[in-house]
Amino acid sequence: MNLAKIMIPKVSTVFLRETQTVRQGWEIMNRHGYTAIPVIDSEGRYIGTVSEGDFLKFVMSAGTTDTQNMERHRVSQLVRKDFCPPLQIDADSHQVIDSILNQNFVPIVDGRNALCGILTRRGVILYFAEELQRHHLMEV
């Protein structure tokens, strides 16, 4: 399966850097309307994902929505490394299906664990639908 063909490349993907403030992360997430966003380190390596729930937990534990408080904390404090595990760029179709059944998006990484892009559930479904249609046309 050629993941590079169906993934949304990193340059077209919204992601956060671990050094951004919680306020910046929250604003980016809200601006784009996402419920979860991948996070990378200074070398571009995927380190995990943050979700709306992670931001909510932060606000609840801080006891305030004060933006000055959100400026004092970094996205790295919210990252869940076990949430949205990535797939290697050379993953096979079985791995893709297993992952996309459990996640809305799947981060795609290279051998250095650098974020290459993401696969969305919609993109995977469209890919397989086109494959089925192509296969059906070949039978006719």
N, CA, C and O atoms as a GROMACS GRO file, in nm:
protein
  560
    1MET      N    1   0.085  -0.117   0.000
    1MET     CA    2   0.000   0.000   0.000
    1MET      C    3   0.090   0.124   0.000
    1MET      O    4   0.179   0.136   0.084
    2ASN      N    5   0.067   0.213  -0.092
    2ASN     CA    6   0.148   0.334  -0.104
    2ASN      C    7   0.087   0.446  -0.018
    2ASN      O    8   0.002   0.521  -0.065
    3LEU      N    9   0.132   0.455   0.107
    3LEU     CA   10   0.075   0.554   0.198
    3LEU      C   11   0.104   0.696   0.155
    3LEU      O   12   0.023   0.786   0.178
    4ALA      N   13   0.219   0.719   0.092
    4ALA     CA   14   0.254   0.854   0.047
    4ALA      C   15   0.148   0.906  -0.051
    4ALA      O   16   0.126   1.027  -0.060
    5LYS      N   17   0.084   0.815  -0.122
    5LYS     CA   18  -0.017   0.854  -0.221
    5LYS      C   19  -0.149   0.898  -0.156
    5LYS      O   20  -0.218   0.984  -0.211
    6ILE      N   21  -0.182   0.841  -0.041
    6ILE     CA   22  -0.312   0.872   0.018
    6ILE      C   23  -0.306   0.957   0.145
    6ILE      O   24  -0.409   1.005   0.191
    7MET      N   25  -0.188   0.975   0.200
    7MET     CA   26  -0.180   1.057   0.322
    7MET      C   27  -0.183   1.206   0.288
    7MET      O   28  -0.153   1.248   0.176
    8ILE      N   29  -0.220   1.283   0.388
    8ILE     CA   30  -0.210   1.428   0.378
    8ILE      C   31  -0.067   1.461   0.422
    8ILE      O   32  -0.030   1.433   0.536
    9PRO      N   33   0.014   1.520   0.333
    9PRO     CA   34   0.154   1.545   0.369
    9PRO      C   35   0.168   1.646   0.484
    9PRO      O   36   0.080   1.729   0.506
   10LYS      N   37   0.278   1.637   0.554
   10LYS     CA   38   0.304   1.722   0.670
   10LYS      C   39   0.284   1.870   0.637
   10LYS      O   40   0.229   1.945   0.718
   11VAL      N   41   0.327   1.914   0.519
   11VAL     CA   42   0.315   2.057   0.484
   11VAL      C   43   0.170   2.102   0.475
   11VAL      O   44   0.142   2.221   0.483
   12SER      N   45   0.078   2.008   0.458
   12SER     CA   46  -0.065   2.040   0.450
   12SER      C   47  -0.139   1.999   0.577
   12SER      O   48  -0.262   2.004   0.582
   13THR      N   49  -0.065   1.958   0.678
   13THR     CA   50  -0.124   1.908   0.803
   13THR      C   51  -0.107   2.010   0.913
   13THR      O   52  -0.004   2.078   0.922
   14VAL      N   53  -0.207   2.021   0.997
   14VAL     CA   54  -0.195   2.106   1.115
   14VAL      C   55  -0.133   2.021   1.225
   14VAL      O   56  -0.181   1.911   1.254
   15PHE      N   57  -0.028   2.071   1.284
   15PHE     CA   58   0.039   2.002   1.395
   15PHE      C   59   0.088   2.108   1.493
   15PHE      O   60   0.096   2.226   1.460
   16LEU      N   61   0.120   2.064   1.612
   16LEU     CA   62   0.174   2.153   1.714
   16LEU      C   63   0.318   2.115   1.742
   16LEU      O   64   0.360   2.001   1.721
   17ARG      N   65   0.393   2.212   1.788
   17ARG     CA   66   0.529   2.187   1.835
   17ARG      C   67   0.524   2.180   1.988
   17ARG      O   68   0.450   2.256   2.052
   18GLU      N   69   0.602   2.090   2.044
   18GLU     CA   70   0.598   2.069   2.189
   18GLU      C   71   0.634   2.194   2.268
   18GLU      O   72   0.598   2.205   2.385
   19THR      N   73   0.705   2.289   2.205
   19THR     CA   74   0.747   2.411   2.275
   19THR      C   75   0.642   2.522   2.272
   19THR      O   76   0.658   2.623   2.340
   20GLN      N   77   0.535   2.504   2.194
   20GLN     CA   78   0.432   2.607   2.192
   20GLN      C   79   0.360   2.611   2.326
   20GLN      O   80   0.355   2.512   2.399
   21THR      N   81   0.305   2.727   2.356
   21THR     CA   82   0.232   2.740   2.482
   21THR      C   83   0.097   2.670   2.471
   21THR      O   84   0.046   2.646   2.362
   22VAL      N   85   0.041   2.638   2.586
   22VAL     CA   86  -0.092   2.577   2.590
   22VAL      C   87  -0.193   2.670   2.523
   22VAL      O   88  -0.283   2.624   2.452
   23ARG      N   89  -0.179   2.800   2.545
   23ARG     CA   90  -0.270   2.895   2.481
   23ARG      C   91  -0.260   2.887   2.329
   23ARG      O   92  -0.362   2.884   2.260
   24GLN      N   93  -0.138   2.884   2.276
   24GLN     CA   94  -0.120   2.874   2.132
   24GLN      C   95  -0.181   2.745   2.078
   24GLN      O   96  -0.248   2.745   1.974
   25GLY      N   97  -0.158   2.635   2.147
   25GLY     CA   98  -0.213   2.507   2.105
   25GLY      C   99  -0.364   2.509   2.102
   25GLY      O  100  -0.426   2.461   2.007
   26TRP      N  101  -0.424   2.563   2.207
   26TRP     CA  102  -0.569   2.572   2.217
   26TRP      C  103  -0.626   2.658   2.104
   26TRP      O  104  -0.726   2.622   2.041
   27GLU      N  105  -0.563   2.770   2.077
   27GLU     CA  106  -0.610   2.859   1.970
   27GLU      C  107  -0.599   2.792   1.833
   27GLU      O  108  -0.690   2.806   1.751
   28ILE      N  109  -0.491   2.721   1.808
   28ILE     CA  110  -0.475   2.651   1.680
   28ILE      C  111  -0.581   2.543   1.666
   28ILE      O  112  -0.642   2.529   1.560
   29MET      N  113  -0.603   2.467   1.770
   29MET     CA  114  -0.704   2.362   1.764
   29MET      C  115  -0.842   2.420   1.737
   29MET      O  116  -0.917   2.368   1.654
   30ASN      N  117  -0.876   2.527   1.806
   30ASN     CA  118  -1.007   2.591   1.786
   30ASN      C  119  -1.021   2.651   1.647
   30ASN      O  120  -1.126   2.639   1.584
   31ARG      N  121  -0.916   2.716   1.599
   31ARG     CA  122  -0.919   2.779   1.467
   31ARG      C  123  -0.950   2.677   1.357
   31ARG      O  124  -1.022   2.707   1.262
   32HIS      N  125  -0.894   2.558   1.370
   32HIS     CA  126  -0.910   2.457   1.267
   32HIS      C  127  -1.027   2.362   1.294
   32HIS      O  128  -1.065   2.285   1.206
   33GLY      N  129  -1.083   2.367   1.413
   33GLY     CA  130  -1.199   2.285   1.446
   33GLY      C  131  -1.168   2.137   1.466
   33GLY      O  132  -1.256   2.053   1.449
   34TYR      N  133  -1.044   2.105   1.501
   34TYR     CA  134  -1.006   1.965   1.523
   34TYR      C  135  -1.031   1.925   1.667
   34TYR      O  136  -1.039   2.009   1.757
   35THR      N  137  -1.044   1.794   1.688
   35THR     CA  138  -1.060   1.741   1.823
   35THR      C  139  -0.929   1.684   1.876
   35THR      O  140  -0.916   1.657   1.995
   36ALA      N  141  -0.832   1.664   1.787
   36ALA     CA  142  -0.699   1.614   1.827
   36ALA      C  143  -0.597   1.658   1.722
   36ALA      O  144  -0.630   1.670   1.604
   37ILE      N  145  -0.475   1.682   1.766
   37ILE     CA  146  -0.368   1.731   1.676
   37ILE      C  147  -0.237   1.663   1.713
   37ILE      O  148  -0.204   1.650   1.831
   38PRO      N  149  -0.160   1.618   1.610
   38PRO     CA  150  -0.029   1.561   1.638
   38PRO      C  151   0.069   1.666   1.690
   38PRO      O  152   0.057   1.785   1.659
   39VAL      N  153   0.166   1.620   1.768
   39VAL     CA  154   0.268   1.709   1.825
   39VAL      C  155   0.406   1.656   1.784
   39VAL      O  156   0.432   1.536   1.789
   40ILE      N  157   0.493   1.749   1.743
   40ILE     CA  158   0.629   1.712   1.704
   40ILE      C  159   0.730   1.784   1.793
   40ILE      O  160   0.700   1.886   1.855
   41ASP      N  161   0.851   1.728   1.798
   41ASP     CA  162   0.960   1.792   1.873
   41ASP      C  163   1.038   1.885   1.780
   41ASP      O  164   1.000   1.905   1.665
   42SER      N  165   1.146   1.940   1.830
   42SER     CA  166   1.224   2.038   1.753
   42SER      C  167   1.290   1.976   1.630
   42SER      O  168   1.328   2.048   1.538
   43GLU      N  169   1.305   1.844   1.627
   43GLU     CA  170   1.365   1.775   1.513
   43GLU      C  171   1.259   1.727   1.413
   43GLU      O  172   1.293   1.664   1.313
   44GLY      N  173   1.132   1.756   1.441
   44GLY     CA  174   1.023   1.714   1.351
   44GLY      C  175   0.973   1.574   1.377
   44GLY      O  176   0.894   1.520   1.300
   45ARG      N  177   1.020   1.512   1.487
   45ARG     CA  178   0.976   1.377   1.522
   45ARG      C  179   0.840   1.381   1.591
   45ARG      O  180   0.813   1.469   1.673
   46TYR      N  181   0.757   1.285   1.557
   46TYR     CA  182   0.626   1.272   1.620
   46TYR      C  183   0.644   1.225   1.763
   46TYR      O  184   0.709   1.123   1.788
   47ILE      N  185   0.585   1.298   1.858
   47ILE     CA  186   0.599   1.257   1.998
   47ILE      C  187   0.466   1.217   2.061
   47ILE      O  188   0.465   1.158   2.169
   48GLY      N  189   0.355   1.248   1.997
   48GLY     CA  190   0.224   1.213   2.051
   48GLY      C  191   0.118   1.306   1.998
   48GLY      O  192   0.139   1.380   1.902
   49THR      N  193   0.004   1.302   2.062
   49THR     CA  194  -0.111   1.381   2.019
   49THR      C  195  -0.175   1.447   2.140
   49THR      O  196  -0.171   1.392   2.250
   50VAL      N  197  -0.233   1.563   2.119
   50VAL     CA  198  -0.315   1.628   2.222
   50VAL      C  199  -0.457   1.638   2.171
   50VAL      O  200  -0.481   1.655   2.051
   51SER      N  201  -0.551   1.626   2.262
   51SER     CA  202  -0.693   1.632   2.226
   51SER      C  203  -0.761   1.746   2.301
   51SER      O  204  -0.704   1.807   2.391
   52GLU      N  205  -0.885   1.772   2.261
   52GLU     CA  206  -0.964   1.870   2.334
   52GLU      C  207  -0.972   1.834   2.482
   52GLU      O  208  -0.964   1.920   2.569
   53GLY      N  209  -0.987   1.705   2.508
   53GLY     CA  210  -0.995   1.659   2.646
   53GLY      C  211  -0.869   1.690   2.726
   53GLY      O  212  -0.877   1.719   2.845
   54ASP      N  213  -0.755   1.683   2.660
   54ASP     CA  214  -0.629   1.716   2.728
   54ASP      C  215  -0.626   1.863   2.769
   54ASP      O  216  -0.580   1.897   2.878
   55PHE      N  217  -0.675   1.950   2.681
   55PHE     CA  218  -0.681   2.093   2.714
   55PHE      C  219  -0.782   2.116   2.826
   55PHE      O  220  -0.757   2.196   2.917
   56LEU      N  221  -0.895   2.046   2.820
   56LEU     CA  222  -0.997   2.060   2.925
   56LEU      C  223  -0.943   2.014   3.060
   56LEU      O  224  -0.965   2.080   3.161
   57LYS      N  225  -0.872   1.902   3.062
   57LYS     CA  226  -0.812   1.854   3.188
   57LYS      C  227  -0.713   1.956   3.243
   57LYS      O  228  -0.706   1.978   3.364
   58PHE      N  229  -0.637   2.019   3.154
   58PHE     CA  230  -0.542   2.122   3.197
   58PHE      C  231  -0.616   2.237   3.265
   58PHE      O  232  -0.578   2.281   3.373
   59VAL      N  233  -0.722   2.286   3.200
   59VAL     CA  234  -0.799   2.397   3.254
   59VAL      C  235  -0.862   2.360   3.388
   59VAL      O  236  -0.862   2.439   3.482
   60MET      N  237  -0.916   2.238   3.395
   60MET     CA  238  -0.981   2.193   3.519
   60MET      C  239  -0.878   2.182   3.633
   60MET      O  240  -0.907   2.222   3.746
   61SER      N  241  -0.760   2.129   3.603
   61SER     CA  242  -0.659   2.115   3.709
   61SER      C  243  -0.603   2.251   3.750
   61SER      O  244  -0.567   2.270   3.866
   62ALA      N  245  -0.596   2.346   3.655
   62ALA     CA  246  -0.546   2.480   3.687
   62ALA      C  247  -0.653   2.561   3.759
   62ALA      O  248  -0.621   2.655   3.833
   63GLY      N  249  -0.779   2.525   3.738
   63GLY     CA  250  -0.888   2.597   3.802
   63GLY      C  251  -0.915   2.734   3.743
   63GLY      O  252  -0.982   2.816   3.805
   64THR      N  253  -0.862   2.758   3.622
   64THR     CA  254  -0.882   2.888   3.558
   64THR      C  255  -0.867   2.877   3.406
   64THR      O  256  -0.797   2.790   3.355
   65THR      N  257  -0.934   2.966   3.337
   65THR     CA  258  -0.919   2.975   3.191
   65THR      C  259  -0.835   3.098   3.155
   65THR      O  260  -0.832   3.139   3.040
   66ASP      N  261  -0.769   3.154   3.253
   66ASP     CA  262  -0.685   3.271   3.234
   66ASP      C  263  -0.576   3.244   3.131
   66ASP      O  264  -0.498   3.150   3.145
   67THR      N  265  -0.571   3.327   3.027
   67THR     CA  266  -0.473   3.305   2.920
   67THR      C  267  -0.330   3.327   2.968
   67THR      O  268  -0.237   3.267   2.913
   68GLN      N  269  -0.310   3.411   3.069
   68GLN     CA  270  -0.175   3.429   3.121
   68GLN      C  271  -0.123   3.300   3.183
   68GLN      O  272  -0.005   3.268   3.171
   69ASN      N  273  -0.211   3.226   3.249
   69ASN     CA  274  -0.171   3.096   3.305
   69ASN      C  275  -0.139   2.999   3.191
   69ASN      O  276  -0.042   2.923   3.200
   70MET      N  277  -0.219   3.002   3.086
   70MET     CA  278  -0.196   2.912   2.972
   70MET      C  279  -0.065   2.945   2.900
   70MET      O  280  -0.006   2.859   2.835
   71GLU      N  281  -0.020   3.068   2.912
   71GLU     CA  282   0.108   3.110   2.850
   71GLU      C  283   0.228   3.054   2.926
   71GLU      O  284   0.337   3.042   2.868
   72ARG      N  285   0.211   3.021   3.052
   72ARG     CA  286   0.322   2.971   3.134
   72ARG      C  287   0.349   2.822   3.115
   72ARG      O  288   0.447   2.770   3.167
   73HIS      N  289   0.262   2.754   3.043
   73HIS     CA  290   0.274   2.609   3.027
   73HIS      C  291   0.290   2.572   2.880
   73HIS      O  292   0.240   2.643   2.792
   74ARG      N  293   0.358   2.462   2.854
   74ARG     CA  294   0.388   2.417   2.718
   74ARG      C  295   0.302   2.297   2.678
   74ARG      O  296   0.257   2.219   2.762
   75VAL      N  297   0.281   2.286   2.548
   75VAL     CA  298   0.206   2.173   2.492
   75VAL      C  299   0.268   2.041   2.536
   75VAL      O  300   0.197   1.943   2.555
   76SER      N  301   0.400   2.038   2.551
   76SER     CA  302   0.469   1.915   2.592
   76SER      C  303   0.413   1.858   2.722
   76SER      O  304   0.423   1.737   2.746
   77GLN      N  305   0.354   1.942   2.807
   77GLN     CA  306   0.296   1.896   2.932
   77GLN      C  307   0.166   1.821   2.910
   77GLN      O  308   0.122   1.746   2.998
   78LEU      N  309   0.103   1.839   2.795
   78LEU     CA  310  -0.027   1.779   2.769
   78LEU      C  311  -0.022   1.655   2.679
   78LEU      O  312  -0.117   1.578   2.673
   79VAL      N  313   0.089   1.637   2.610
   79VAL     CA  314   0.101   1.531   2.509
   79VAL      C  315   0.079   1.394   2.571
   79VAL      O  316   0.132   1.361   2.677
   80ARG      N  317  -0.002   1.315   2.500
   80ARG     CA  318  -0.020   1.174   2.538
   80ARG      C  319   0.052   1.090   2.433
   80ARG      O  320   0.012   1.086   2.317
   81LYS      N  321   0.156   1.024   2.476
   81LYS     CA  322   0.237   0.946   2.383
   81LYS      C  323   0.168   0.817   2.339
   81LYS      O  324   0.202   0.761   2.235
   82ASP      N  325   0.072   0.770   2.417
   82ASP     CA  326   0.002   0.646   2.385
   82ASP      C  327  -0.126   0.668   2.303
   82ASP      O  328  -0.192   0.572   2.265
   83PHE      N  329  -0.160   0.792   2.276
   83PHE     CA  330  -0.281   0.827   2.203
   83PHE      C  331  -0.245   0.849   2.056
   83PHE      O  332  -0.152   0.924   2.026
   84CYS      N  333  -0.317   0.786   1.966
   84CYS     CA  334  -0.292   0.794   1.821
   84CYS      C  335  -0.152   0.744   1.786
   84CYS      O  336  -0.070   0.820   1.734
   85PRO      N  337  -0.123   0.617   1.812
   85PRO     CA  338   0.008   0.566   1.774
   85PRO      C  339   0.031   0.576   1.624
   85PRO      O  340  -0.062   0.557   1.546
   86PRO      N  341   0.154   0.607   1.584
   86PRO     CA  342   0.182   0.626   1.442
   86PRO      C  343   0.204   0.494   1.369
   86PRO      O  344   0.222   0.389   1.431
   87LEU      N  345   0.202   0.502   1.237
   87LEU     CA  346   0.242   0.392   1.150
   87LEU      C  347   0.363   0.435   1.071
   87LEU      O  348   0.381   0.553   1.041
   88GLN      N  349   0.447   0.338   1.037
   88GLN     CA  350   0.560   0.365   0.949
   88GLN      C  351   0.509   0.389   0.807
   88GLN      O  352   0.403   0.338   0.770
   89ILE      N  353   0.581   0.464   0.729
   89ILE     CA  354   0.544   0.499   0.592
   89ILE      C  355   0.526   0.375   0.504
   89ILE      O  356   0.455   0.379   0.404
   90ASP      N  357   0.590   0.264   0.542
   90ASP     CA  358   0.579   0.142   0.462
   90ASP      C  359   0.482   0.040   0.521
   90ASP      O  360   0.489  -0.079   0.489
   91ALA      N  361   0.390   0.085   0.607
   91ALA     CA  362   0.291  -0.004   0.668
   91ALA      C  363   0.205  -0.071   0.561
   91ALA      O  364   0.179  -0.013   0.455
   92ASP      N  365   0.161  -0.191   0.591
   92ASP     CA  366   0.075  -0.261   0.494
   92ASP      C  367  -0.072  -0.230   0.520
   92ASP      O  368  -0.107  -0.166   0.620
   93SER      N  369  -0.157  -0.275   0.430
   93SER     CA  370  -0.300  -0.242   0.437
   93SER      C  371  -0.366  -0.296   0.563
   93SER      O  372  -0.457  -0.232   0.616
   94HIS      N  373  -0.322  -0.410   0.613
   94HIS     CA  374  -0.380  -0.464   0.736
   94HIS      C  375  -0.350  -0.374   0.855
   94HIS      O  376  -0.437  -0.350   0.939
   95GLN      N  377  -0.227  -0.324   0.863
   95GLN     CA  378  -0.190  -0.233   0.972
   95GLN      C  379  -0.271  -0.104   0.962
   95GLN      O  380  -0.316  -0.050   1.064
   96VAL      N  381  -0.289  -0.054   0.840
   96VAL     CA  382  -0.366   0.069   0.819
   96VAL      C  383  -0.510   0.049   0.866
   96VAL      O  384  -0.563   0.134   0.938
   97ILE      N  385  -0.571  -0.059   0.826
   97ILE     CA  386  -0.711  -0.084   0.863
   97ILE      C  387  -0.723  -0.098   1.015
   97ILE      O  388  -0.813  -0.039   1.075
   98ASP      N  389  -0.634  -0.175   1.077
   98ASP     CA  390  -0.638  -0.190   1.223
   98ASP      C  391  -0.628  -0.055   1.293
   98ASP      O  392  -0.699  -0.031   1.390
   99SER      N  393  -0.540   0.031   1.245
   99SER     CA  394  -0.521   0.162   1.309
   99SER      C  395  -0.639   0.255   1.285
   99SER      O  396  -0.687   0.319   1.378
  100ILE      N  397  -0.685   0.264   1.163
  100ILE     CA  398  -0.790   0.361   1.129
  100ILE      C  399  -0.924   0.322   1.189
  100ILE      O  400  -1.012   0.408   1.204
  101LEU      N  401  -0.942   0.196   1.223
  101LEU     CA  402  -1.065   0.154   1.293
  101LEU      C  403  -1.070   0.212   1.434
  101LEU      O  404  -1.178   0.232   1.488
  102ASN      N  405  -0.954   0.239   1.492
  102ASN     CA  406  -0.947   0.286   1.630
  102ASN      C  407  -0.916   0.434   1.644
  102ASN      O  408  -0.925   0.489   1.754
  103GLN      N  409  -0.879   0.500   1.535
  103GLN     CA  410  -0.836   0.640   1.541
  103GLN      C  411  -0.900   0.716   1.426
  103GLN      O  412  -0.920   0.662   1.317
  104ASN      N  413  -0.932   0.844   1.449
  104ASN     CA  414  -0.984   0.929   1.342
  104ASN      C  415  -0.876   0.962   1.239
  104ASN      O  416  -0.904   0.979   1.121
  105PHE      N  417  -0.753   0.970   1.287
  105PHE     CA  418  -0.641   0.992   1.197
  105PHE      C  419  -0.523   0.911   1.248
  105PHE      O  420  -0.515   0.878   1.367
  106VAL      N  421  -0.432   0.880   1.158
  106VAL     CA  422  -0.313   0.804   1.195
  106VAL      C  423  -0.191   0.882   1.150
  106VAL      O  424  -0.175   0.908   1.030
  107PRO      N  425  -0.104   0.920   1.243
  107PRO     CA  426   0.021   0.986   1.204
  107PRO      C  427   0.109   0.886   1.128
  107PRO      O  428   0.119   0.769   1.164
  108ILE      N  429   0.173   0.934   1.022
  108ILE     CA  430   0.264   0.851   0.943
  108ILE      C  431   0.405   0.906   0.965
  108ILE      O  432   0.430   1.026   0.950
  109VAL      N  433   0.496   0.815   1.001
  109VAL     CA  434   0.634   0.856   1.031
  109VAL      C  435   0.732   0.777   0.946
  109VAL      O  436   0.700   0.671   0.892
  110ASP      N  437   0.852   0.831   0.934
  110ASP     CA  438   0.958   0.761   0.862
  110ASP      C  439   1.045   0.684   0.961
  110ASP      O  440   1.010   0.674   1.078
  111GLY      N  441   1.155   0.632   0.915
  111GLY     CA  442   1.245   0.553   0.999
  111GLY      C  443   1.305   0.628   1.116
  111GLY      O  444   1.348   0.566   1.214
  112ARG      N  445   1.309   0.761   1.108
  112ARG     CA  446   1.360   0.843   1.219
  112ARG      C  447   1.249   0.887   1.313
  112ARG      O  448   1.274   0.959   1.410
  113ASN      N  449   1.127   0.843   1.284
  113ASN     CA  450   1.006   0.882   1.357
  113ASN      C  451   0.965   1.026   1.326
  113ASN      O  452   0.888   1.086   1.401
  114ALA      N  453   1.016   1.081   1.216
  114ALA     CA  454   0.976   1.216   1.174
  114ALA      C  455   0.837   1.209   1.113
  114ALA      O  456   0.806   1.117   1.037
  115LEU      N  457   0.754   1.305   1.148
  115LEU     CA  458   0.618   1.310   1.095
  115LEU      C  459   0.622   1.338   0.945
  115LEU      O  460   0.677   1.439   0.902
  116CYS      N  461   0.564   1.249   0.868
  116CYS     CA  462   0.556   1.265   0.722
  116CYS      C  463   0.421   1.322   0.681
  116CYS      O  464   0.410   1.391   0.580
  117GLY      N  465   0.319   1.292   0.760
  117GLY     CA  466   0.183   1.335   0.731
  117GLY      C  467   0.085   1.255   0.814
  117GLY      O  468   0.123   1.190   0.911
  118ILE      N  469  -0.043   1.260   0.774
  118ILE     CA  470  -0.144   1.183   0.844
  118ILE      C  471  -0.236   1.114   0.744
  118ILE      O  472  -0.255   1.160   0.632
  119LEU      N  473  -0.290   1.003   0.788
  119LEU     CA  474  -0.397   0.935   0.715
  119LEU      C  475  -0.525   0.967   0.788
  119LEU      O  476  -0.531   0.959   0.911
  120THR      N  477  -0.628   1.002   0.713
  120THR     CA  478  -0.759   1.022   0.775
  120THR      C  479  -0.847   0.903   0.742
  120THR      O  480  -0.825   0.833   0.643
  121ARG      N  481  -0.946   0.881   0.825
  121ARG     CA  482  -1.040   0.772   0.801
  121ARG      C  483  -1.106   0.790   0.664
  121ARG      O  484  -1.121   0.695   0.589
  122ARG      N  485  -1.144   0.913   0.634
  122ARG     CA  486  -1.207   0.943   0.505
  122ARG      C  487  -1.115   0.908   0.388
  122ARG      O  488  -1.158   0.847   0.290
  123GLY      N  489  -0.988   0.945   0.400
  123GLY     CA  490  -0.891   0.917   0.294
  123GLY      C  491  -0.872   0.769   0.270
  123GLY      O  492  -0.860   0.725   0.156
  124VAL      N  493  -0.869   0.691   0.378
  124VAL     CA  494  -0.852   0.546   0.365
  124VAL      C  495  -0.976   0.484   0.301
  124VAL      O  496  -0.964   0.398   0.213
  125ILE      N  497  -1.094   0.527   0.344
  125ILE     CA  498  -1.217   0.473   0.285
  125ILE      C  499  -1.223   0.506   0.137
  125ILE      O  500  -1.259   0.420   0.056
  126LEU      N  501  -1.190   0.628   0.099
  126LEU     CA  502  -1.190   0.666  -0.043
  126LEU      C  503  -1.091   0.582  -0.123
  126LEU      O  504  -1.120   0.541  -0.235
  127TYR      N  505  -0.974   0.558  -0.066
  127TYR     CA  506  -0.872   0.478  -0.134
  127TYR      C  507  -0.927   0.338  -0.163
  127TYR      O  508  -0.917   0.291  -0.276
  128PHE      N  509  -0.984   0.272  -0.061
  128PHE     CA  510  -1.035   0.137  -0.082
  128PHE      C  511  -1.157   0.135  -0.174
  128PHE      O  512  -1.176   0.039  -0.249
  129ALA      N  513  -1.239   0.238  -0.168
  129ALA     CA  514  -1.354   0.247  -0.259
  129ALA      C  515  -1.307   0.257  -0.404
  129ALA      O  516  -1.364   0.193  -0.493
  130GLU      N  517  -1.203   0.337  -0.428
  130GLU     CA  518  -1.148   0.348  -0.564
  130GLU      C  519  -1.085   0.217  -0.609
  130GLU      O  520  -1.097   0.179  -0.725
  131GLU      N  521  -1.018   0.148  -0.517
  131GLU     CA  522  -0.959   0.019  -0.550
  131GLU      C  523  -1.067  -0.082  -0.587
  131GLU      O  524  -1.051  -0.158  -0.683
  132LEU      N  525  -1.177  -0.084  -0.513
  132LEU     CA  526  -1.288  -0.174  -0.544
  132LEU      C  527  -1.348  -0.141  -0.680
  132LEU      O  528  -1.378  -0.230  -0.759
  133GLN      N  529  -1.366  -0.014  -0.705
  133GLN     CA  530  -1.422   0.028  -0.833
  133GLN      C  531  -1.328  -0.010  -0.948
  133GLN      O  532  -1.375  -0.058  -1.050
  134ARG      N  533  -1.200   0.011  -0.933
  134ARG     CA  534  -1.103  -0.026  -1.035
  134ARG      C  535  -1.104  -0.176  -1.058
  134ARG      O  536  -1.099  -0.221  -1.173
  135HIS      N  537  -1.109  -0.251  -0.951
  135HIS     CA  538  -1.112  -0.398  -0.961
  135HIS      C  539  -1.239  -0.442  -1.032
  135HIS      O  540  -1.235  -0.532  -1.117
  136HIS      N  541  -1.350  -0.381  -0.999
  136HIS     CA  542  -1.479  -0.416  -1.061
  136HIS      C  543  -1.476  -0.384  -1.211
  136HIS      O  544  -1.525  -0.463  -1.292
  137LEU      N  545  -1.419  -0.271  -1.249
  137LEU     CA  546  -1.412  -0.233  -1.390
  137LEU      C  547  -1.322  -0.328  -1.468
  137LEU      O  548  -1.346  -0.354  -1.586
  138MET      N  549  -1.220  -0.381  -1.403
  138MET     CA  550  -1.131  -0.474  -1.470
  138MET      C  551  -1.201  -0.608  -1.497
  138MET      O  552  -1.167  -0.677  -1.593
  139GLU      N  553  -1.298  -0.644  -1.413
  139GLU     CA  554  -1.371  -0.769  -1.431
  139GLU      C  555  -1.474  -0.761  -1.544
  139GLU      O  556  -1.508  -0.862  -1.604
  140VAL      N  557  -1.521  -0.643  -1.572
  140VAL     CA  558  -1.627  -0.626  -1.674
  140VAL      C  559  -1.576  -0.640  -1.812
  140VAL      O  560  -1.653  -0.628  -1.908
   0.00000   0.00000   0.00000
